[in-house]
């Protein structure tokens, strides 16, 4: 296993890695919508937070030598399922056919009060 780390995405806020390269697969930890330049969430709502989470995903993928086209599975955690349509609108800007498999679930709460968190699994 090889740890993937980049300053272009938020640092881990606990005892975990931004991503792990496990050979043919790269596992990304859930990405909160934290702007790595400011340490804060973007202004706005779930659309802006979804965009920032996916930009963080992209920065980590790039550090692993990959891109969004390498993503085979995503899991989207939402603070409320009423955010699904807005999240989906932004999400569709980052992925194209064949779309990765995806799960989307509502959770009771996310770290730091985020509205969304996104984790991905990518293939080399």
DSSP file (Angstrom, degrees, kcal/mol; ACC not computed):
  #  RESIDUE AA STRUCTURE BP1 BP2  ACC     N-H-->O    O-->H-N    N-H-->O    O-->H-N    TCO  KAPPA ALPHA  PHI   PSI    X-CA   Y-CA   Z-CA
    1    1 A X              0   0    0      0, 0.0     2,-0.4     0, 0.0    21,-0.2   0.000 360.0 360.0 360.0 145.0    0.0    0.0    0.0
    2    2 A X  E     -A   21   0A   0     19,-2.1    19,-3.4     2,-0.0     2,-0.3  -0.995 360.0-128.6-129.7 131.2    1.1    3.5   -0.8
    3    3 A X  E     -A   20   0A   0     -2,-0.4     2,-0.5    17,-0.2    17,-0.2  -0.582  16.7-151.4 -77.4 136.2   -0.3    6.7    0.9
    4    4 A X  E     +A   19   0A   0     15,-2.6    15,-1.1    -2,-0.3    14,-0.5  -0.936  22.9 169.3-107.2 130.3   -1.4    9.4   -1.5
    5    5 A X        +     0   0    0     -2,-0.5     2,-0.3    13,-0.1     6,-0.1  -0.998   7.5 172.0-144.7 135.6   -1.2   13.0    0.0
    6    6 A X    >   -     0   0    0     -2,-0.4     3,-0.8     4,-0.1    54,-0.1  -0.998  34.1-143.3-143.0 145.8   -1.5   16.4   -1.6
    7    7 A X  T 3  S+     0   0    0     -2,-0.3     4,-0.1     1,-0.2    -1,-0.1   0.524  95.9  78.1 -80.3  -6.1   -1.7   19.9   -0.3
    8    8 A X  T 3  S+     0   0    0     51,-0.1     2,-0.3     2,-0.1    28,-0.3   0.374  97.0  47.1 -84.8   4.7   -4.3   20.7   -3.0
    9    9 A X  S <  S-     0   0    0     -3,-0.8    -3,-0.1    50,-0.1    26,-0.1  -0.942 107.1 -78.8-136.6 158.7   -6.9   19.0   -0.9
   10   10 A X        -     0   0    0     24,-0.4    -4,-0.1    -2,-0.3     3,-0.1  -0.266  50.7-110.5 -60.2 142.8   -7.7   19.3    2.8
   11   11 A X        -     0   0    0      1,-0.1    -1,-0.1    -4,-0.1     6,-0.1  -0.356  44.4 -87.1 -66.7 152.6   -5.5   17.5    5.2
   12   12 A X        -     0   0    0      4,-0.2    -1,-0.1     1,-0.1     6,-0.1  -0.353  30.5-151.3 -59.2 139.5   -6.9   14.5    7.0
   13   13 A X  S    S+     0   0    0     -3,-0.1     2,-0.3     2,-0.0    -1,-0.1   0.078  75.6  18.1-102.8  24.1   -8.7   15.6   10.2
   14   14 A X  S    S-     0   0    0      2,-0.2     2,-2.0     0, 0.0    -2,-0.1  -0.903 111.7 -50.1-166.7-168.9   -8.0   12.3   11.9
   15   15 A X  S    S+     0   0    0     -2,-0.3     2,-0.3     2,-0.0    -2,-0.0  -0.453  98.9  90.7 -82.8  69.1   -5.9    9.2   11.8
   16   16 A X  S    S-     0   0    0     -2,-2.0     2,-0.3    13,-0.0    -2,-0.2  -0.951  71.3-109.9-151.9 167.7   -6.5    8.3    8.1
   17   17 A X        -     0   0    0     -2,-0.3    12,-0.3     1,-0.1     3,-0.1  -0.692  22.1-124.7-100.3 153.5   -5.0    9.0    4.7
   18   18 A X  S    S-     0   0    0    -14,-0.5    11,-2.6     1,-0.3     2,-0.3   0.911  94.1 -16.7 -59.2 -40.7   -6.4   11.2    2.0
   19   19 A X  E     -AB   4  28A   0    -15,-1.1   -15,-2.6     9,-0.3     2,-0.4  -0.986  58.7-140.3-159.6 160.0   -6.1    8.1   -0.2
   20   20 A X  E     -AB   3  27A   0      7,-2.1     7,-2.6    -2,-0.3     2,-0.7  -0.995  11.9-146.1-128.7 126.0   -4.4    4.7   -0.4
   21   21 A X  E     +AB   2  26A   0    -19,-3.4   -19,-2.1    -2,-0.4     5,-0.2  -0.827  18.9 178.7 -88.3 115.0   -3.0    3.2   -3.6
   22   22 A X        -     0   0    0      3,-3.2     2,-0.9    -2,-0.7     4,-0.1  -0.101  54.1 -91.1-110.7  34.2   -3.5   -0.5   -3.3
   23   23 A X  S    S+     0   0    0      1,-0.2    -1,-0.1     2,-0.1   101,-0.0  -0.805 113.1  14.4  99.8-100.2   -2.1   -1.5   -6.7
   24   24 A X  S    S+     0   0    0     -2,-0.9   100,-2.5    99,-0.1     2,-0.4   0.590 128.0  55.1 -87.6 -10.0   -4.8   -1.6   -9.3
   25   25 A X  E     - C   0 123A   0     98,-0.2    -3,-3.2    99,-0.1     2,-0.5  -0.935  63.3-156.6-124.9 147.0   -7.2    0.4   -7.1
   26   26 A X  E     -BC  21 122A   0     96,-2.9    96,-2.9    -2,-0.4     2,-0.6  -0.990  11.1-156.3-122.2 124.2   -7.0    3.7   -5.3
   27   27 A X  E     -BC  20 121A   0     -7,-2.6    -7,-2.1    -2,-0.5     2,-0.4  -0.886   7.4-159.8-103.5 117.6   -9.3    4.3   -2.3
   28   28 A X  E     -BC  19 120A   0     92,-2.7    92,-0.5    -2,-0.6    -9,-0.3  -0.821  16.5-126.7 -98.2 134.2  -10.1    7.9   -1.5
   29   29 A X  E     -     0   0A   0    -11,-2.6    91,-0.2    -2,-0.4    89,-0.1  -0.330  49.1 -73.8 -67.2 159.2  -11.3    8.9    2.0
   30   30 A X  E     -     0   0A   0     89,-0.2     2,-0.6     1,-0.1    89,-0.3  -0.310  50.4-139.3 -56.9 134.4  -14.5   10.9    2.1
   31   31 A X  E     - C   0 118A   0     87,-3.1    87,-1.6    -3,-0.1     2,-0.1  -0.881  10.3-155.3-106.2 117.1  -14.0   14.4    1.0
   32   32 A X  E     - C   0 117A   0     -2,-0.6     2,-1.4    85,-0.2   -22,-0.2  -0.410  36.0-101.2 -77.0 162.9  -15.7   17.2    2.9
   33   33 A X  S    S+     0   0    0     83,-0.6     9,-0.7    -2,-0.1     2,-0.5  -0.225  70.0 143.8 -83.4  49.1  -16.3   20.5    1.1
   34   34 A X  B     -F   41   0B   0     -2,-1.4     2,-0.6     7,-0.2   -24,-0.4  -0.781  50.9-133.2 -92.0 126.0  -13.3   22.3    2.7
   35   35 A X    >>  -     0   0    0      5,-2.9     4,-3.4    -2,-0.5     3,-0.7  -0.678  12.7-148.2 -73.9 118.2  -11.4   24.7    0.5
   36   36 A X  T 34 S+     0   0    0     -2,-0.6    -1,-0.2   -28,-0.3   -27,-0.1   0.755  94.5  56.5 -64.3 -21.6   -7.8   23.8    1.1
   37   37 A X  T 34 S+     0   0    0      1,-0.1    -1,-0.2   -29,-0.1    -2,-0.0   0.825 124.4  19.3 -76.8 -31.5   -6.7   27.4    0.6
   38   38 A X  T <4 S-     0   0    0     -3,-0.7    -2,-0.2     2,-0.2    -1,-0.1   0.643  90.4-130.8-112.9 -20.9   -9.0   28.8    3.3
   39   39 A X  S  < S+     0   0    0     -4,-3.4     2,-0.3     1,-0.3    -3,-0.1   0.590  74.5 105.0  76.8   9.9   -9.8   25.8    5.5
   40   40 A X  S    S-     0   0    0     -5,-0.5    -5,-2.9     1,-0.0    -1,-0.3  -0.775  78.2 -99.6-120.9 163.2  -13.5   26.8    5.3
   41   41 A X  B     -F   34   0B   0     -2,-0.3    -7,-0.2    -7,-0.2     3,-0.1  -0.489  50.0-100.3 -72.4 151.3  -16.6   25.6    3.5
   42   42 A X        -     0   0    0     -9,-0.7    -1,-0.1    -2,-0.1     7,-0.1  -0.376  43.4 -95.7 -69.0 154.3  -17.5   27.6    0.3
   43   43 A X  S    S+     0   0    0      5,-0.1     2,-0.3    -3,-0.1    -1,-0.1  -0.412  90.5  36.8 -64.9 145.7  -20.2   30.2    0.6
   44   44 A X  S    S-     0   0    0      4,-0.1     2,-0.1    -2,-0.1    -3,-0.0  -0.827  89.2 -66.5 114.7-151.0  -23.7   29.0   -0.4
   45   45 A X  S  > S-     0   0    0     -2,-0.3     4,-2.2    70,-0.0     5,-0.2  -0.095  74.9 -41.3-122.2-144.4  -25.4   25.6    0.0
   46   46 A X  H  > S+     0   0    0      1,-0.2     4,-2.8     2,-0.2     5,-0.2   0.807 126.8  58.0 -66.3 -30.9  -25.2   22.0   -1.1
   47   47 A X  H  > S+     0   0    0      2,-0.2     4,-2.4     1,-0.2    -1,-0.2   0.956 110.7  42.3 -63.1 -48.2  -24.3   22.9   -4.7
   48   48 A X  H  > S+     0   0    0      1,-0.2     4,-2.1     2,-0.2    -2,-0.2   0.881 115.8  49.8 -66.2 -37.7  -21.2   24.8   -3.7
   49   49 A X  H  X S+     0   0    0     -4,-2.2     4,-2.5     2,-0.2    -1,-0.2   0.888 109.7  50.8 -68.8 -38.4  -20.3   22.2   -1.2
   50   50 A X  H  X S+     0   0    0     -4,-2.8     4,-2.4     2,-0.2     5,-0.2   0.934 110.0  50.5 -62.3 -45.2  -20.7   19.4   -3.7
   51   51 A X  H  X S+     0   0    0     -4,-2.4     4,-2.2     1,-0.2    -2,-0.2   0.924 111.9  47.0 -59.1 -45.3  -18.5   21.2   -6.2
   52   52 A X  H  X S+     0   0    0     -4,-2.1     4,-2.3     2,-0.2    -1,-0.2   0.909 110.6  51.9 -66.4 -40.9  -15.8   21.7   -3.5
   53   53 A X  H  X S+     0   0    0     -4,-2.5     4,-2.1     1,-0.2    -1,-0.2   0.922 112.6  46.0 -59.0 -43.4  -15.9   18.1   -2.4
   54   54 A X  H  X S+     0   0    0     -4,-2.4     4,-2.4     2,-0.2    -1,-0.2   0.818 109.1  54.1 -72.9 -30.5  -15.5   17.0   -6.0
   55   55 A X  H  X S+     0   0    0     -4,-2.2     4,-2.1     2,-0.2    -1,-0.2   0.897 108.9  49.9 -65.6 -38.9  -12.7   19.4   -6.6
   56   56 A X  H  X S+     0   0    0     -4,-2.3     4,-1.9     2,-0.2    -2,-0.2   0.916 109.3  51.2 -63.3 -43.1  -10.9   17.9   -3.6
   57   57 A X  H  X S+     0   0    0     -4,-2.1     4,-2.8     1,-0.2    -2,-0.2   0.935 109.4  51.4 -56.5 -47.2  -11.5   14.4   -5.0
   58   58 A X  H  X S+     0   0    0     -4,-2.4     4,-2.5     1,-0.2    -2,-0.2   0.871 107.0  52.6 -60.2 -39.1  -10.0   15.6   -8.3
   59   59 A X  H  X S+     0   0    0     -4,-2.1     4,-1.9     2,-0.2    -1,-0.2   0.892 112.3  45.2 -65.3 -39.1   -6.9   17.0   -6.6
   60   60 A X  H  X S+     0   0    0     -4,-1.9     4,-1.3     2,-0.2    -2,-0.2   0.910 111.8  51.5 -71.3 -41.8   -6.3   13.7   -4.9
   61   61 A X  H ><>S+     0   0    0     -4,-2.8     5,-3.1     1,-0.2     3,-0.5   0.928 109.7  50.9 -58.0 -44.1   -6.9   11.7   -8.0
   62   62 A X  H ><5S+     0   0    0     -4,-2.5     3,-1.8     1,-0.3    -1,-0.2   0.898 105.5  55.0 -60.9 -41.1   -4.4   13.9   -9.8
   63   63 A X  H 3<5S+     0   0    0     -4,-1.9    -1,-0.3     1,-0.3    -2,-0.2   0.781 108.6  50.0 -62.8 -25.5   -1.8   13.3   -7.1
   64   64 A X  T <<5S-     0   0    0     -4,-1.3    -1,-0.3    -3,-0.5    -2,-0.2   0.398 123.3-107.4 -90.8   1.8   -2.4    9.6   -7.8
   65   65 A X  T < 5S+     0   0    0     -3,-1.8    -3,-0.2     1,-0.3     2,-0.2   0.740  85.7 106.5  79.7  23.1   -1.9   10.1  -11.5
   66   66 A X      < -     0   0    0     -5,-3.1    -1,-0.3    -6,-0.2     2,-0.3  -0.642  50.9-152.8-125.1 179.5   -5.6    9.6  -12.2
   67   67 A X    >   -     0   0    0     -2,-0.2     3,-2.0    -3,-0.1     4,-0.3  -0.837  44.7 -79.5-143.8-178.0   -8.6   11.6  -13.2
   68   68 A X  G >  S+     0   0    0      1,-0.3     3,-1.6    -2,-0.3    28,-0.1   0.803 121.9  66.5 -58.2 -30.6  -12.4   11.5  -12.8
   69   69 A X  G 3  S+     0   0    0      1,-0.3    -1,-0.3    26,-0.1    26,-0.0   0.699  94.8  59.3 -66.3 -17.5  -12.6    9.0  -15.7
   70   70 A X  G <  S+     0   0    0     -3,-2.0    53,-2.8    52,-0.1     2,-0.3   0.559  78.9 110.4 -85.0  -9.0  -10.8    6.4  -13.5
   71   71 A X  E <   +D  122   0A   0     -3,-1.6    51,-0.3    -4,-0.3     3,-0.1  -0.527  35.8 170.9 -74.2 126.4  -13.6    6.5  -10.8
   72   72 A X  E     +     0   0A   0     49,-2.7    29,-2.2    -2,-0.3     2,-0.3   0.628  65.3  20.3-107.4 -20.2  -15.5    3.3  -10.7
   73   73 A X  E     -De 121 101A   0     48,-1.6    48,-2.5    27,-0.2     2,-0.3  -0.980  59.6-174.0-153.0 136.2  -17.6    3.8   -7.5
   74   74 A X  E     -De 120 102A   0     27,-2.2    29,-1.8    -2,-0.3     2,-0.4  -0.946   9.7-158.8-126.5 152.7  -18.7    6.8   -5.5
   75   75 A X  E     -De 119 103A   0     44,-2.5    44,-2.4    -2,-0.3     2,-0.5  -0.991  10.9-162.3-128.1 124.3  -20.6    7.1   -2.2
   76   76 A X  E     -De 118 104A   0     27,-2.8    29,-2.7    -2,-0.4     2,-0.5  -0.927   0.9-161.4-110.3 123.6  -22.3   10.4   -1.5
   77   77 A X  E     -De 117 105A   0     40,-3.1    40,-1.8    -2,-0.5     2,-0.4  -0.920  11.1-169.0-104.8 124.1  -23.3   11.2    2.1
   78   78 A X  E     -De 116 106A   0     27,-3.0    29,-2.7    -2,-0.5    38,-0.2  -0.903  28.1-141.8-115.4 141.5  -25.9   13.9    2.4
   79   79 A X  S    S+     0   0    0     36,-2.4     2,-0.3    -2,-0.4    37,-0.1   0.737  97.4  11.3 -69.2 -21.7  -27.0   15.6    5.6
   80   80 A X    >   -     0   0    0     35,-0.4     3,-2.1    25,-0.1    -1,-0.3  -0.942  69.3-134.2-156.8 133.2  -30.6   15.5    4.2
   81   81 A X  G >  S+     0   0    0     -2,-0.3     3,-1.8     1,-0.3     4,-0.3   0.676 100.0  77.9 -65.8 -15.5  -32.0   13.6    1.2
   82   82 A X  G 3  S+     0   0    0      1,-0.3     4,-0.3     2,-0.1    -1,-0.3   0.664  86.7  62.4 -65.5 -13.7  -33.8   16.8    0.1
   83   83 A X  G <> S+     0   0    0     -3,-2.1     4,-2.6     1,-0.2    -1,-0.3   0.481  75.5  98.9 -85.0  -3.7  -30.4   17.9   -1.2
   84   84 A X  H <> S+     0   0    0     -3,-1.8     4,-3.0     1,-0.2     5,-0.2   0.896  79.4  47.4 -56.2 -50.3  -30.2   15.0   -3.7
   85   85 A X  H  > S+     0   0    0     -3,-0.3     4,-1.9    -4,-0.3    -1,-0.2   0.907 114.8  45.9 -61.9 -42.9  -31.3   16.9   -6.8
   86   86 A X  H  > S+     0   0    0     -4,-0.3     4,-1.6     2,-0.2    -1,-0.2   0.912 114.7  47.7 -67.2 -41.8  -29.0   19.8   -6.3
   87   87 A X  H  X S+     0   0    0     -4,-2.6     4,-3.0     1,-0.2    -2,-0.2   0.939 111.1  52.0 -60.5 -46.2  -26.1   17.5   -5.5
   88   88 A X  H  X S+     0   0    0     -4,-3.0     4,-2.2    -5,-0.2    -2,-0.2   0.853 104.0  57.3 -61.7 -36.8  -26.9   15.4   -8.6
   89   89 A X  H  < S+     0   0    0     -4,-1.9     4,-0.3    -5,-0.2    -1,-0.2   0.933 114.4  37.0 -60.0 -47.4  -26.9   18.5  -10.8
   90   90 A X  H >< S+     0   0    0     -4,-1.6     3,-1.8     1,-0.2     4,-0.5   0.911 112.6  58.6 -72.0 -42.7  -23.3   19.5   -9.8
   91   91 A X  H >X S+     0   0    0     -4,-3.0     3,-1.8     1,-0.3     4,-0.9   0.879  98.4  60.5 -53.1 -41.6  -22.2   15.8   -9.7
   92   92 A X  T 3< S+     0   0    0     -4,-2.2    -1,-0.3     1,-0.3    -2,-0.2   0.677  94.5  64.2 -65.5 -17.0  -23.1   15.4  -13.3
   93   93 A X  T <4 S+     0   0    0     -3,-1.8    -1,-0.3    -4,-0.3    -2,-0.2   0.691 105.4  44.8 -75.6 -18.9  -20.7   18.1  -14.3
   94   94 A X  T <4 S+     0   0    0     -3,-1.8     2,-0.3    -4,-0.5    -2,-0.2   0.661 110.4  51.6-101.5 -19.5  -17.7   16.0  -13.1
   95   95 A X     <  -     0   0    0     -4,-0.9     2,-0.3   -26,-0.0     4,-0.1  -0.901  57.6-175.0-124.5 149.4  -18.5   12.6  -14.6
   96   96 A X        -     0   0    0     -2,-0.3     4,-0.1     2,-0.2    -3,-0.0  -0.830  42.2 -25.9-133.2 173.6  -19.5   11.3  -18.0
   97   97 A X  S    S+     0   0    0     -2,-0.3    -1,-0.1     1,-0.2     3,-0.0  -0.349 120.1  44.5 -63.7 141.4  -20.5    8.0  -19.5
   98   98 A X  S    S-     0   0    0      1,-0.1    -2,-0.2    -3,-0.0    -1,-0.2   0.422  94.2-154.7 -75.9 126.3  -19.9    5.3  -18.5
   99   99 A X        -     0   0    0     -4,-0.1    -1,-0.1     1,-0.1    -2,-0.1  -0.300  20.5-106.0 -65.5 147.5  -20.8    6.8  -15.1
  100  100 A X        -     0   0    0      1,-0.1   -27,-0.2    -4,-0.1   -28,-0.1  -0.354  40.4 -95.7 -67.5 155.4  -19.3    5.3  -12.0
  101  101 A X  E     -e   73   0A   0    -29,-2.2   -27,-2.2    -2,-0.0     2,-0.3  -0.387  53.6-166.2 -62.1 152.4  -21.5    3.1   -9.8
  102  102 A X  E     -e   74   0A   0    -29,-0.2     2,-0.4    -3,-0.1   -27,-0.2  -1.000  26.5-166.0-150.2 144.7  -22.9    5.2   -7.0
  103  103 A X  E     -e   75   0A   0    -29,-1.8   -27,-2.8    -2,-0.3     2,-0.4  -0.970  11.4-168.5-120.3 144.4  -24.7    5.1   -3.6
  104  104 A X  E     +e   76   0A   0     -2,-0.4     2,-0.4   -29,-0.2   -27,-0.2  -0.984  12.7 172.5-134.6 123.9  -26.2    8.1   -2.1
  105  105 A X  E     -e   77   0A   0    -29,-2.7   -27,-3.0    -2,-0.4     2,-0.4  -0.958  29.9-128.1-133.2 148.5  -27.4    8.0    1.5
  106  106 A X  E     -e   78   0A   0     -2,-0.4     2,-0.3   -29,-0.2   -27,-0.2  -0.792  29.6-167.2 -91.2 138.0  -28.7   10.5    4.1
  107  107 A X        -     0   0    0    -29,-2.7     3,-0.1    -2,-0.4   -26,-0.0  -0.834  32.0-115.7-122.8 161.8  -26.9   10.5    7.4
  108  108 A X  S    S-     0   0    0     -2,-0.3     2,-0.3     1,-0.2    -1,-0.1   0.899  92.1 -14.8 -65.0 -40.6  -27.8   12.1   10.7
  109  109 A X        -     0   0    0    -31,-0.0     2,-0.3    -3,-0.0    -1,-0.2  -0.986  57.7-143.9-160.4 155.3  -24.7   14.4   10.6
  110  110 A X    >   -     0   0    0      4,-0.4     3,-1.8    -2,-0.3     4,-0.1  -0.867  44.6 -78.2-119.8 156.8  -21.4   15.0    8.9
  111  111 A X  G >  S+     0   0    0     -2,-0.3     3,-1.7     1,-0.3    -1,-0.1  -0.209 114.5   6.9 -54.9 142.3  -18.1   16.2   10.3
  112  112 A X  G 3  S-     0   0    0      1,-0.3    -1,-0.3   -80,-0.1    -3,-0.0   0.610 126.9 -72.3  62.0  14.7  -17.9   20.0   10.9
  113  113 A X  G <  S+     0   0    0     -3,-1.8    -1,-0.3     1,-0.2    -2,-0.2   0.710  81.1 169.8  77.0  19.3  -21.6   20.4   10.0
  114  114 A X    <   -     0   0    0     -3,-1.7    -4,-0.4    -4,-0.1    -1,-0.2  -0.199  35.9-144.9 -61.7 155.7  -21.1   19.7    6.2
  115  115 A X  S    S+     0   0    0      1,-0.2   -36,-2.4   -70,-0.1   -35,-0.4   0.653  81.6  19.2 -91.6 -21.1  -24.0   19.1    3.9
  116  116 A X  E     - D   0  78A   0    -38,-0.2   -83,-0.6   -37,-0.1     2,-0.3  -0.994  54.0-175.3-150.1 149.7  -22.2   16.6    1.8
  117  117 A X  E     -CD  32  77A   0    -40,-1.8   -40,-3.1    -2,-0.3     2,-0.4  -0.976  13.7-162.4-143.8 138.4  -19.2   14.3    1.8
  118  118 A X  E     -CD  31  76A   0    -87,-1.6   -87,-3.1    -2,-0.3     2,-0.3  -0.983   7.0-176.0-130.6 128.5  -18.1   12.2   -1.1
  119  119 A X  E     - D   0  75A   0    -44,-2.4   -44,-2.5    -2,-0.4     2,-0.3  -0.904  11.0-167.0-117.6 151.6  -15.7    9.2   -1.2
  120  120 A X  E     -CD  28  74A   0    -92,-0.5   -92,-2.7    -2,-0.3     2,-0.4  -0.949  20.1-148.4-138.7 158.6  -14.6    7.4   -4.3
  121  121 A X  E     -CD  27  73A   0    -48,-2.5   -49,-2.7    -2,-0.3   -48,-1.6  -0.997  25.1-167.9-121.7 126.2  -12.9    4.2   -5.5
  122  122 A X  E     -CD  26  71A   0    -96,-2.9   -96,-2.9    -2,-0.4     2,-0.4  -0.879  11.8-143.4-121.0 151.1  -10.7    4.6   -8.7
  123  123 A X  E      C   25   0A   0    -53,-2.8   -98,-0.2    -2,-0.3   -99,-0.1  -0.884 360.0 360.0-111.5 141.0   -9.2    2.0  -11.0
  124  124 A X              0   0    0   -100,-2.5   -99,-0.1    -2,-0.4    -1,-0.1   0.470 360.0 360.0 -82.8 360.0   -5.8    2.4  -12.6
